[in-house]
Amino acid sequence: MKKKENYKVALILPETKEGKDILETAYANVLAKITLKKLNAKELKELIDSFEKQK
């Protein structure tokens, strides 16, 4: 049986508002890409519709 490898992640948080905004945008982009890969077209449309209703 092959041993599973673990990944280590180091997170350095910015101290400035601008840095936090950049980090937030990058994190949102990563989550959006993951979501696009995981949902089919119907599920994605339902998600978008639910966000539209929240506006």
Backbone atoms as SQL, in Angstrom:
CREATE TABLE atoms (id INTEGER PRIMARY KEY, chain TEXT, resi INTEGER, resn TEXT, atom TEXT, x REAL, y REAL, z REAL);
INSERT INTO atoms VALUES
  (1, 'A', 1, 'MET', 'N', 0.832, -1.176, 0.000),
  (2, 'A', 1, 'MET', 'CA', 0.000, 0.000, 0.000),
  (3, 'A', 1, 'MET', 'C', 0.884, 1.250, 0.000),
  (4, 'A', 2, 'LYS', 'N', 0.597, 2.153, -0.906),
  (5, 'A', 2, 'LYS', 'CA', 1.396, 3.372, -1.029),
  (6, 'A', 2, 'LYS', 'C', 1.003, 4.375, 0.058),
  (7, 'A', 3, 'LYS', 'N', 2.009, 4.924, 0.697),
  (8, 'A', 3, 'LYS', 'CA', 1.766, 5.909, 1.747),
  (9, 'A', 3, 'LYS', 'C', 1.309, 7.226, 1.121),
  (10, 'A', 4, 'LYS', 'N', 0.268, 7.814, 1.690),
  (11, 'A', 4, 'LYS', 'CA', -0.219, 9.111, 1.207),
  (12, 'A', 4, 'LYS', 'C', 0.735, 10.203, 1.646),
  (13, 'A', 5, 'GLU', 'N', 0.983, 11.118, 0.742),
  (14, 'A', 5, 'GLU', 'CA', 1.853, 12.244, 1.066),
  (15, 'A', 5, 'GLU', 'C', 1.034, 13.393, 1.609),
  (16, 'A', 6, 'ASN', 'N', 1.606, 14.142, 2.509),
  (17, 'A', 6, 'ASN', 'CA', 0.965, 15.322, 3.068),
  (18, 'A', 6, 'ASN', 'C', 1.632, 16.566, 2.505),
  (19, 'A', 7, 'TYR', 'N', 0.877, 17.617, 2.428),
  (20, 'A', 7, 'TYR', 'CA', 1.412, 18.890, 1.972),
  (21, 'A', 7, 'TYR', 'C', 1.437, 19.853, 3.144),
  (22, 'A', 8, 'LYS', 'N', 2.470, 20.668, 3.182),
  (23, 'A', 8, 'LYS', 'CA', 2.561, 21.706, 4.194),
  (24, 'A', 8, 'LYS', 'C', 2.335, 23.042, 3.501),
  (25, 'A', 9, 'VAL', 'N', 1.564, 23.890, 4.153),
  (26, 'A', 9, 'VAL', 'CA', 1.272, 25.203, 3.602),
  (27, 'A', 9, 'VAL', 'C', 1.645, 26.245, 4.644),
  (28, 'A', 10, 'ALA', 'N', 2.397, 27.226, 4.219),
  (29, 'A', 10, 'ALA', 'CA', 2.729, 28.344, 5.093),
  (30, 'A', 10, 'ALA', 'C', 1.888, 29.536, 4.651),
  (31, 'A', 11, 'LEU', 'N', 1.286, 30.194, 5.600),
  (32, 'A', 11, 'LEU', 'CA', 0.434, 31.325, 5.296),
  (33, 'A', 11, 'LEU', 'C', 0.990, 32.556, 5.994),
  (34, 'A', 12, 'ILE', 'N', 1.287, 33.551, 5.208),
  (35, 'A', 12, 'ILE', 'CA', 1.773, 34.816, 5.747),
  (36, 'A', 12, 'ILE', 'C', 0.708, 35.858, 5.435),
  (37, 'A', 13, 'LEU', 'N', 0.106, 36.390, 6.470),
  (38, 'A', 13, 'LEU', 'CA', -0.975, 37.344, 6.283),
  (39, 'A', 13, 'LEU', 'C', -0.434, 38.768, 6.246),
  (40, 'A', 14, 'PRO', 'N', -0.933, 39.565, 5.314),
  (41, 'A', 14, 'PRO', 'CA', -0.467, 40.943, 5.201),
  (42, 'A', 14, 'PRO', 'C', -1.020, 41.807, 6.334),
  (43, 'A', 15, 'GLU', 'N', -0.283, 42.850, 6.652),
  (44, 'A', 15, 'GLU', 'CA', -0.701, 43.741, 7.728),
  (45, 'A', 15, 'GLU', 'C', -1.506, 44.929, 7.213),
  (46, 'A', 16, 'THR', 'N', -1.412, 45.225, 5.928),
  (47, 'A', 16, 'THR', 'CA', -2.089, 46.399, 5.394),
  (48, 'A', 16, 'THR', 'C', -3.455, 46.033, 4.830),
  (49, 'A', 17, 'LYS', 'N', -4.326, 47.021, 4.717),
  (50, 'A', 17, 'LYS', 'CA', -5.647, 46.800, 4.137),
  (51, 'A', 17, 'LYS', 'C', -5.509, 46.390, 2.675),
  (52, 'A', 18, 'GLU', 'N', -4.582, 47.025, 1.961),
  (53, 'A', 18, 'GLU', 'CA', -4.374, 46.692, 0.559),
  (54, 'A', 18, 'GLU', 'C', -3.919, 45.241, 0.406),
  (55, 'A', 19, 'GLY', 'N', -3.024, 44.819, 1.276),
  (56, 'A', 19, 'GLY', 'CA', -2.538, 43.440, 1.252),
  (57, 'A', 19, 'GLY', 'C', -3.643, 42.454, 1.555),
  (58, 'A', 20, 'LYS', 'N', -4.497, 42.799, 2.514),
  (59, 'A', 20, 'LYS', 'CA', -5.630, 41.942, 2.855),
  (60, 'A', 20, 'LYS', 'C', -6.606, 41.852, 1.688),
  (61, 'A', 21, 'ASP', 'N', -6.812, 42.958, 0.981),
  (62, 'A', 21, 'ASP', 'CA', -7.700, 42.955, -0.191),
  (63, 'A', 21, 'ASP', 'C', -7.146, 42.052, -1.293),
  (64, 'A', 22, 'ILE', 'N', -5.836, 42.096, -1.503),
  (65, 'A', 22, 'ILE', 'CA', -5.200, 41.239, -2.507),
  (66, 'A', 22, 'ILE', 'C', -5.356, 39.777, -2.123),
  (67, 'A', 23, 'LEU', 'N', -5.126, 39.473, -0.846),
  (68, 'A', 23, 'LEU', 'CA', -5.265, 38.102, -0.358),
  (69, 'A', 23, 'LEU', 'C', -6.705, 37.621, -0.499),
  (70, 'A', 24, 'GLU', 'N', -7.664, 38.463, -0.155),
  (71, 'A', 24, 'GLU', 'CA', -9.080, 38.098, -0.259),
  (72, 'A', 24, 'GLU', 'C', -9.466, 37.809, -1.711),
  (73, 'A', 25, 'THR', 'N', -8.993, 38.631, -2.629),
  (74, 'A', 25, 'THR', 'CA', -9.287, 38.430, -4.048),
  (75, 'A', 25, 'THR', 'C', -8.673, 37.132, -4.562),
  (76, 'A', 26, 'ALA', 'N', -7.435, 36.866, -4.171),
  (77, 'A', 26, 'ALA', 'CA', -6.773, 35.634, -4.604),
  (78, 'A', 26, 'ALA', 'C', -7.496, 34.414, -4.049),
  (79, 'A', 27, 'TYR', 'N', -7.906, 34.469, -2.797),
  (80, 'A', 27, 'TYR', 'CA', -8.618, 33.359, -2.161),
  (81, 'A', 27, 'TYR', 'C', -9.967, 33.140, -2.852),
  (82, 'A', 28, 'ALA', 'N', -10.669, 34.218, -3.156),
  (83, 'A', 28, 'ALA', 'CA', -11.959, 34.109, -3.848),
  (84, 'A', 28, 'ALA', 'C', -11.782, 33.475, -5.225),
  (85, 'A', 29, 'ASN', 'N', -10.712, 33.829, -5.922),
  (86, 'A', 29, 'ASN', 'CA', -10.448, 33.244, -7.238),
  (87, 'A', 29, 'ASN', 'C', -10.189, 31.744, -7.144),
  (88, 'A', 30, 'VAL', 'N', -9.432, 31.330, -6.139),
  (89, 'A', 30, 'VAL', 'CA', -9.163, 29.900, -5.953),
  (90, 'A', 30, 'VAL', 'C', -10.464, 29.155, -5.672),
  (91, 'A', 31, 'LEU', 'N', -11.291, 29.698, -4.783),
  (92, 'A', 31, 'LEU', 'CA', -12.566, 29.050, -4.469),
  (93, 'A', 31, 'LEU', 'C', -13.477, 28.988, -5.688),
  (94, 'A', 32, 'ALA', 'N', -13.482, 30.041, -6.500),
  (95, 'A', 32, 'ALA', 'CA', -14.309, 30.055, -7.703),
  (96, 'A', 32, 'ALA', 'C', -13.854, 28.976, -8.681),
  (97, 'A', 33, 'LYS', 'N', -12.553, 28.817, -8.856),
  (98, 'A', 33, 'LYS', 'CA', -12.035, 27.793, -9.765),
  (99, 'A', 33, 'LYS', 'C', -12.387, 26.385, -9.282),
  (100, 'A', 34, 'ILE', 'N', -12.285, 26.156, -7.981),
  (101, 'A', 34, 'ILE', 'CA', -12.657, 24.857, -7.417),
  (102, 'A', 34, 'ILE', 'C', -14.141, 24.601, -7.637),
  (103, 'A', 35, 'THR', 'N', -14.948, 25.609, -7.393),
  (104, 'A', 35, 'THR', 'CA', -16.400, 25.479, -7.565),
  (105, 'A', 35, 'THR', 'C', -16.746, 25.146, -9.002),
  (106, 'A', 36, 'LEU', 'N', -16.104, 25.814, -9.949),
  (107, 'A', 36, 'LEU', 'CA', -16.371, 25.547, -11.366),
  (108, 'A', 36, 'LEU', 'C', -16.037, 24.110, -11.751),
  (109, 'A', 37, 'LYS', 'N', -14.995, 23.565, -11.148),
  (110, 'A', 37, 'LYS', 'CA', -14.601, 22.192, -11.457),
  (111, 'A', 37, 'LYS', 'C', -15.540, 21.167, -10.834),
  (112, 'A', 38, 'LYS', 'N', -16.150, 21.512, -9.693),
  (113, 'A', 38, 'LYS', 'CA', -16.953, 20.557, -8.944),
  (114, 'A', 38, 'LYS', 'C', -18.426, 20.531, -9.340),
  (115, 'A', 39, 'LEU', 'N', -18.970, 21.655, -9.803),
  (116, 'A', 39, 'LEU', 'CA', -20.399, 21.732, -10.086),
  (117, 'A', 39, 'LEU', 'C', -20.681, 21.527, -11.574),
  (118, 'A', 40, 'ASN', 'N', -21.814, 20.901, -11.854),
  (119, 'A', 40, 'ASN', 'CA', -22.235, 20.815, -13.246),
  (120, 'A', 40, 'ASN', 'C', -22.972, 22.111, -13.603),
  (121, 'A', 41, 'ALA', 'N', -23.374, 22.252, -14.847),
  (122, 'A', 41, 'ALA', 'CA', -23.967, 23.508, -15.327),
  (123, 'A', 41, 'ALA', 'C', -25.239, 23.871, -14.560),
  (124, 'A', 42, 'LYS', 'N', -26.085, 22.881, -14.287),
  (125, 'A', 42, 'LYS', 'CA', -27.336, 23.151, -13.570),
  (126, 'A', 42, 'LYS', 'C', -27.059, 23.625, -12.146),
  (127, 'A', 43, 'GLU', 'N', -26.133, 22.947, -11.460),
  (128, 'A', 43, 'GLU', 'CA', -25.793, 23.334, -10.087),
  (129, 'A', 43, 'GLU', 'C', -25.168, 24.724, -10.056),
  (130, 'A', 44, 'LEU', 'N', -24.325, 25.011, -11.041),
  (131, 'A', 44, 'LEU', 'CA', -23.680, 26.323, -11.115),
  (132, 'A', 44, 'LEU', 'C', -24.718, 27.418, -11.331),
  (133, 'A', 45, 'LYS', 'N', -25.690, 27.163, -12.204),
  (134, 'A', 45, 'LYS', 'CA', -26.753, 28.141, -12.446),
  (135, 'A', 45, 'LYS', 'C', -27.548, 28.387, -11.168),
  (136, 'A', 46, 'GLU', 'N', -27.861, 27.336, -10.428),
  (137, 'A', 46, 'GLU', 'CA', -28.599, 27.485, -9.165),
  (138, 'A', 46, 'GLU', 'C', -27.802, 28.316, -8.163),
  (139, 'A', 47, 'LEU', 'N', -26.498, 28.093, -8.110),
  (140, 'A', 47, 'LEU', 'CA', -25.641, 28.860, -7.207),
  (141, 'A', 47, 'LEU', 'C', -25.631, 30.334, -7.593),
  (142, 'A', 48, 'ILE', 'N', -25.474, 30.613, -8.878),
  (143, 'A', 48, 'ILE', 'CA', -25.469, 32.000, -9.354),
  (144, 'A', 48, 'ILE', 'C', -26.805, 32.663, -9.066),
  (145, 'A', 49, 'ASP', 'N', -27.895, 31.945, -9.307),
  (146, 'A', 49, 'ASP', 'CA', -29.221, 32.493, -9.026),
  (147, 'A', 49, 'ASP', 'C', -29.389, 32.830, -7.551),
  (148, 'A', 50, 'SER', 'N', -28.868, 31.971, -6.685),
  (149, 'A', 50, 'SER', 'CA', -28.993, 32.243, -5.249),
  (150, 'A', 50, 'SER', 'C', -28.188, 33.485, -4.857),
  (151, 'A', 51, 'PHE', 'N', -27.035, 33.694, -5.494),
  (152, 'A', 51, 'PHE', 'CA', -26.250, 34.909, -5.228),
  (153, 'A', 51, 'PHE', 'C', -26.967, 36.149, -5.746),
  (154, 'A', 52, 'GLU', 'N', -27.598, 36.022, -6.915),
  (155, 'A', 52, 'GLU', 'CA', -28.329, 37.150, -7.494),
  (156, 'A', 52, 'GLU', 'C', -29.466, 37.576, -6.559),
  (157, 'A', 53, 'LYS', 'N', -30.142, 36.610, -5.942),
  (158, 'A', 53, 'LYS', 'CA', -31.253, 36.911, -5.037),
  (159, 'A', 53, 'LYS', 'C', -30.765, 37.640, -3.785),
  (160, 'A', 54, 'GLN', 'N', -29.525, 37.399, -3.384),
  (161, 'A', 54, 'GLN', 'CA', -28.976, 38.014, -2.175),
  (162, 'A', 54, 'GLN', 'C', -28.647, 39.488, -2.370),
  (163, 'A', 55, 'LYS', 'N', -28.516, 39.916, -3.620),
  (164, 'A', 55, 'LYS', 'CA', -28.150, 41.322, -3.888),
  (165, 'A', 55, 'LYS', 'C', -29.235, 42.267, -3.500);
